[in-house]
Structure formats: C-alpha cells, structure tokens
Amino acid sequence: MLFYPAALPLSTATLTRVSALIRTHRKTIRSRWRRLAPGDQALLTLAYLHKGERLRALAAGFGISEATAWRRVRETIGLLAAKATGVA
C-alpha cells in the first residue's frame, strides 16, 4: 500500500477547536485510553469530511482499523452536530 501526504485548506484554529471538543467529550465520559489522540481524531474526521477520502485509506494512514476509523469519525460528527443545534 502506498501513502501520500495531503493538505487540507483549513485553519489550525479549526483543528484546535475540534480537538478541544473531542478532549472535553472524553473527559466527560471518562475515557481513559483511545487509539487516536484528540488531534489525530480531529484530523481524521476533517480529512474525511473535506476530501471525501475513503475510510480504508484514512485508516491505513493513521495506523488504525477501518472500524475504528468509522467509530471515531461518527463520534466526532455527532459532537459537531450537537454543538451546532442552535444553527439554522
């Protein structure tokens, strides 16, 4: 399998905000350990949402299973959706 670097036209502030949201959620649910750090989980989700990259490729790039990638992306999307409930 070949890996390639990719750039996302998103600000560092976006990554920081999503990471903080994940970190807060983990403290709330008292999660002791996860395969991905909050920043990596945020980057995984943002790459998935922005590029439409296949989870199989993203999972390989982050060194996790496709199932773990799917769970982390779903979790982060849920957190973002809950944060945006007052929008619209």
Contacts in CASP RR format, 6 or more apart in sequence:
PFRMAT RR
TARGET T0000
AUTHOR 0000-0000-0000
METHOD contacts of the structure
MODEL  1
MLFYPAALPLSTATLTRVSALIRTHRKTIRSRWRRLAPGDQALLTLAYLH
KGERLRALAAGFGISEATAWRRVRETIGLLAAKATGVA
1 60 0 8 1.000
3 60 0 8 1.000
3 61 0 8 1.000
6 47 0 8 1.000
6 51 0 8 1.000
6 53 0 8 1.000
8 46 0 8 1.000
8 47 0 8 1.000
8 50 0 8 1.000
8 51 0 8 1.000
9 50 0 8 1.000
10 46 0 8 1.000
10 50 0 8 1.000
14 46 0 8 1.000
15 39 0 8 1.000
15 42 0 8 1.000
15 43 0 8 1.000
15 46 0 8 1.000
18 39 0 8 1.000
18 42 0 8 1.000
18 45 0 8 1.000
18 46 0 8 1.000
18 76 0 8 1.000
18 80 0 8 1.000
19 38 0 8 1.000
19 39 0 8 1.000
19 41 0 8 1.000
19 42 0 8 1.000
20 38 0 8 1.000
21 42 0 8 1.000
21 76 0 8 1.000
21 79 0 8 1.000
21 80 0 8 1.000
21 83 0 8 1.000
22 38 0 8 1.000
22 39 0 8 1.000
22 41 0 8 1.000
22 42 0 8 1.000
22 75 0 8 1.000
22 76 0 8 1.000
22 79 0 8 1.000
23 38 0 8 1.000
25 75 0 8 1.000
25 79 0 8 1.000
26 34 0 8 1.000
26 38 0 8 1.000
34 41 0 8 1.000
34 72 0 8 1.000
35 64 0 8 1.000
35 68 0 8 1.000
36 44 0 8 1.000
36 62 0 8 1.000
36 64 0 8 1.000
36 68 0 8 1.000
36 72 0 8 1.000
40 62 0 8 1.000
41 72 0 8 1.000
41 75 0 8 1.000
41 76 0 8 1.000
42 76 0 8 1.000
44 58 0 8 1.000
44 62 0 8 1.000
44 69 0 8 1.000
44 72 0 8 1.000
44 73 0 8 1.000
44 76 0 8 1.000
45 72 0 8 1.000
45 73 0 8 1.000
45 76 0 8 1.000
45 77 0 8 1.000
47 53 0 8 1.000
47 58 0 8 1.000
48 55 0 8 1.000
48 58 0 8 1.000
48 69 0 8 1.000
48 73 0 8 1.000
49 77 0 8 1.000
55 66 0 8 1.000
55 69 0 8 1.000
55 70 0 8 1.000
55 73 0 8 1.000
56 66 0 8 1.000
58 69 0 8 1.000
59 65 0 8 1.000
59 66 0 8 1.000
59 68 0 8 1.000
59 69 0 8 1.000
62 69 0 8 1.000
64 72 0 8 1.000
END
